[in-house]
Amino acid sequence: MRALRNWEDHVAAAALAVVFVAVSWGVMARYVSPRPAVWSGELATLGFAWIVFVGAAAGARQHLHIGVDLVTARLPQAAQRWIAIGVSLFLAVALAYIAWLAVQIGIKSYNRPTPVMRLPSSIVHVAVFVGFTSIAVGCLRDAIRMLKGQP
């Protein structure tokens, strides 16, 4: 169950492994083989997109992103709580909208293959959808938790 709870960490780690192997293979092939692995740079770029968006979701789940509370820290606890609920709800809606846009763009770019590997370009948009949907769900879960009065 714990592995499912931290699925973002596992996906981001797998993407990091793909980037590492692709870059290492590309460097090795360039200096050892007469034919460099031209696909390695493209695969590393795709893996990096997954690291960024799913890694951002992992960071959001652990509350690792920077927050500026210069004004809100001076407010009473009740006001801080309601502002946090409002911010979480706003983020959930905004991120869900961005995820929906990623789906729309991904559908349009599905038939456009990547230059070297000829994979659907929408692979990157799937990473955006997965990452932003995960963060939106987490924000919604935080808002519900705060509404119930839980820490």
C-alpha positions in Angstrom: 0.0 0.0 0.0 2.9 2.4 0.8 4.3 1.8 -2.7 1.0 3.0 -4.2 1.0 6.0 -2.0 4.4 7.0 -3.3 3.8 6.1 -6.9 5.0 9.5 -8.1 8.4 8.8 -6.5 8.7 5.5 -8.4 7.6 7.0 -11.8 10.1 9.9 -11.4 12.9 7.5 -10.4 12.2 5.3 -13.4 12.3 8.3 -15.6 15.6 9.4 -14.1 16.9 5.9 -14.8 15.8 6.2 -18.4 17.5 9.6 -18.7 20.7 8.2 -17.1 20.9 5.2 -19.3 20.0 7.1 -22.5 22.6 9.8 -21.9 25.3 7.2 -20.8 24.6 5.1 -23.9 24.7 8.1 -26.1 28.0 9.2 -24.8 29.5 5.7 -25.0 28.2 5.2 -28.5 29.6 8.5 -29.7 33.1 7.6 -28.6 33.1 3.8 -29.1 30.9 3.2 -32.1 31.2 4.6 -35.6 27.5 5.3 -35.5 26.3 7.4 -32.5 22.9 6.6 -30.9 20.9 9.5 -32.2 17.8 8.3 -30.4 19.4 8.7 -27.0 19.0 12.5 -26.8 15.3 12.3 -27.7 14.7 9.5 -25.1 16.5 11.6 -22.5 14.3 14.6 -23.3 11.1 12.5 -23.0 12.3 11.1 -19.7 13.2 14.5 -18.4 9.7 15.7 -19.1 8.4 12.9 -16.9 10.9 13.7 -14.2 9.8 17.4 -14.1 6.0 16.9 -14.0 5.7 13.7 -12.0 8.6 14.8 -9.8 6.7 18.1 -9.1 3.7 16.0 -8.1 5.9 14.0 -5.7 7.2 17.3 -4.2 3.7 18.7 -3.9 2.6 15.6 -2.0 5.4 16.0 0.5 4.7 19.8 0.7 8.3 20.6 -0.5 7.4 23.5 -2.8 8.2 27.0 -1.7 5.4 29.0 0.1 5.5 32.6 0.9 3.5 33.4 4.1 4.8 36.9 4.8 1.2 38.3 5.2 -0.8 35.3 6.1 1.5 34.3 9.0 0.5 37.5 10.8 -3.2 36.7 10.6 -5.3 34.8 13.2 -5.3 31.0 12.9 -8.9 30.9 11.6 -8.1 33.3 8.8 -4.9 31.4 7.9 -7.0 28.2 7.7 -9.6 29.7 5.4 -7.0 31.2 3.2 -5.2 27.8 3.0 -8.5 26.1 2.1 -9.2 28.8 -0.6 -5.7 28.5 -2.0 -5.9 24.7 -2.1 -9.3 24.8 -3.9 -8.1 27.4 -6.4 -5.0 25.3 -7.1 -7.1 22.2 -7.6 -9.3 23.9 -10.1 -6.5 25.6 -12.0 -4.3 22.5 -12.1 -7.3 20.4 -13.3 -7.9 22.9 -16.1 -4.2 22.7 -17.1 -4.4 18.9 -17.1 -7.5 19.1 -19.3 -5.6 21.4 -21.7 -2.8 18.9 -21.8 -5.3 16.2 -22.8 -6.6 18.5 -25.6 -3.1 19.3 -26.9 -2.1 15.6 -26.5 -5.0 14.5 -28.7 -4.0 17.0 -31.4 -0.3 16.0 -31.3 -0.9 12.2 -31.2 -0.4 11.8 -34.9 2.7 14.0 -35.0 5.7 11.7 -34.3 8.9 12.7 -32.6 11.7 13.3 -35.1 14.0 10.3 -34.4 12.1 7.6 -32.5 8.8 8.3 -34.3 6.8 8.1 -31.0 3.7 10.1 -30.6 4.5 13.6 -29.5 1.7 13.4 -27.0 3.9 11.4 -24.6 5.1 14.7 -23.1 1.5 15.9 -22.7 0.6 12.7 -20.9 3.4 13.6 -18.4 1.8 17.0 -17.9 -1.6 15.4 -17.4 -0.4 12.9 -14.9 1.6 15.3 -12.9 -0.9 18.1 -12.8 -3.8 15.8 -12.1 -1.9 14.3 -9.2 -1.2 17.7 -7.7 -4.8 18.8 -8.2 -6.1 15.7 -6.4 -3.6 16.4 -3.6 -4.8 20.0 -3.3 -8.4 18.9 -3.2 -7.6 16.3 -0.6 -5.8 19.0 1.5 -8.8 21.3 1.3 -11.2 18.5 2.4 -8.8 17.6 5.3 -8.6 21.2 6.4 -12.4 21.6 6.1 -12.8 18.7 8.5 -10.4 20.4 10.9 -7.7 17.9 10.6 -4.0 19.1 10.6 
